[in-house]
Amino acid sequence: MLEEGVVFVNKLPDDLLILSYVKAMELELSAEFINLLKCEVNKRSLLCFIH
């Protein structure tokens, strides 16, 4: 399951990835999902765009 999510996250544009991460945090979604998004955010060096 996790590998499928990685493929999905890799295809998200930067702005949608950031929005998804922020919303997942707000909604307190699963830690695994948030971590998946956060890893991709870090990989793309986008952490500075998250408020």
VORO-26654 format. One record per residue (C-alpha): residue number from 1; residue in one letter; x, y, z. Coordinates in pm, whole numbers. Layout:
# residues N
+------+------+--------+--------+--------+
| resi | resn |      x |      y |      z |
+------+------+--------+--------+--------+
|  NUM |    a |      X |      Y |      Z |
...
+------+------+--------+--------+--------+
//
This chain:
# residues 51
+------+------+--------+--------+--------+
| resi | resn |      x |      y |      z |
+------+------+--------+--------+--------+
|    1 |    m |      0 |      0 |      0 |
|    2 |    l |    274 |    247 |     91 |
|    3 |    e |    448 |    203 |   -246 |
|    4 |    e |    126 |    294 |   -427 |
|    5 |    g |    100 |    612 |   -220 |
|    6 |    v |    458 |    708 |   -301 |
|    7 |    v |    385 |    687 |   -672 |
|    8 |    f |     75 |    902 |   -625 |
|    9 |    v |    257 |   1166 |   -420 |
|   10 |    n |    544 |   1184 |   -670 |
|   11 |    k |    297 |   1299 |   -937 |
|   12 |    l |    143 |   1583 |   -739 |
|   13 |    p |    239 |   1935 |   -846 |
|   14 |    d |    422 |   2133 |   -578 |
|   15 |    d |    129 |   2355 |   -487 |
|   16 |    l |   -110 |   2063 |   -447 |
|   17 |    l |    145 |   1871 |   -242 |
|   18 |    i |    182 |   2164 |     -2 |
|   19 |    l |   -194 |   2211 |     22 |
|   20 |    s |   -243 |   1838 |     85 |
|   21 |    y |     19 |   1833 |    358 |
|   22 |    v |   -124 |   2136 |    537 |
|   23 |    k |   -480 |   2000 |    514 |
|   24 |    a |   -373 |   1655 |    635 |
|   25 |    m |   -214 |   1819 |    938 |
|   26 |    e |   -526 |   2029 |   1006 |
|   27 |    l |   -751 |   1722 |    984 |
|   28 |    e |   -510 |   1514 |   1192 |
|   29 |    l |   -506 |   1235 |    936 |
|   30 |    s |   -299 |    922 |    990 |
|   31 |    a |     63 |    970 |   1087 |
|   32 |    e |    170 |    740 |    803 |
|   33 |    f |     -8 |    954 |    542 |
|   34 |    i |    128 |   1278 |    686 |
|   35 |    n |    477 |   1130 |    693 |
|   36 |    l |    443 |   1026 |    329 |
|   37 |    l |    353 |   1382 |    231 |
|   38 |    k |    620 |   1535 |    454 |
|   39 |    c |    891 |   1316 |    305 |
|   40 |    e |    798 |   1433 |    -43 |
|   41 |    v |    784 |   1797 |     72 |
|   42 |    n |   1133 |   1759 |    217 |
|   43 |    k |   1259 |   1580 |    -94 |
|   44 |    r |   1147 |   1876 |   -307 |
|   45 |    s |   1283 |   2132 |    -56 |
|   46 |    l |    939 |   2289 |    -15 |
|   47 |    l |    926 |   2307 |    363 |
|   48 |    c |    995 |   2682 |    354 |
|   49 |    f |    661 |   2734 |    171 |
|   50 |    i |    454 |   2583 |    453 |
|   51 |    h |    318 |   2835 |    702 |
+------+------+--------+--------+--------+
//
